[in-house]
Amino acid sequence: MSDKISQNKKVLAFMKLHNSITSMDAINNFKCTRLSAIIDNLKKQGHLIDNLNKSGYAKYVLIKEAANG
């Protein structure tokens, strides 16, 4: 469970820095292959994240952080 929390924090930090993330970013930087699940967790925490569908892949964009975030 702590690994899941750690990946959530890593993905959020990456999105704060770069404003967006793709699956390839997550794989290359965190060895994370379930980015959509992490994005879902972050949304449940109150972060506003949009999914831009590109040709063949998703790009997640951080619109607004959660108030507690």
Beta strands, then each sheet from edge to edge (+ up, - down):
strand 1: 20-22
strand 2: 48-54
strand 3: 57-64
sheet 1: 1+ 3- 2+
end
